[in-house]
């Protein structure tokens, strides 16, 4: 974790809770499957606001449901 904290992406959990498949989400949100996998695995290095908006629209969730700021250790 960096000295400034990190952003945790909860897309995999949201997908599991909704019962929607990655294939369905990638089709509805017009995302490449590899791009979607990076968001699900938390390995994306730069967040794209357009992609986030598409995911939130299709998943019918808010940005706070999808992203979480985790402060650096020792700070709360």
QUIBEL-V32617 format. One line per field, one symbol per residue. phi: phi as a letter, one per 30 degrees, with the letter a starting at -180 (. if undefined). psi: psi as a letter, one per 30 degrees, with the letter a starting at -180 (. if undefined). burial: I if it has 24 or more other C-alpha atoms within 12 Angstrom, else O. A space follows every 10 residues. Layout:
BEGIN
phi = ???
psi = ???
burial = ???
END
This chain:
BEGIN
phi = .ddcjbcccc ddddddddid ddddddddch cddddddddd dicdcbdcdd dddddddddh bcddddcbdc dddjca
psi = klfgalkkkg eeeeeeefgk leeeeeeegh kkeeeeeeee fggkfkkjee eeeeeeeefh lleffekkkj llkfk.
burial = OOOOOOIIII IIOIIOOOOO OIOOIIOOIO IOOOIIOOII OOOOOOOOOO IIOIIIOIIO OOIOOIIOOO OOOOOO
END
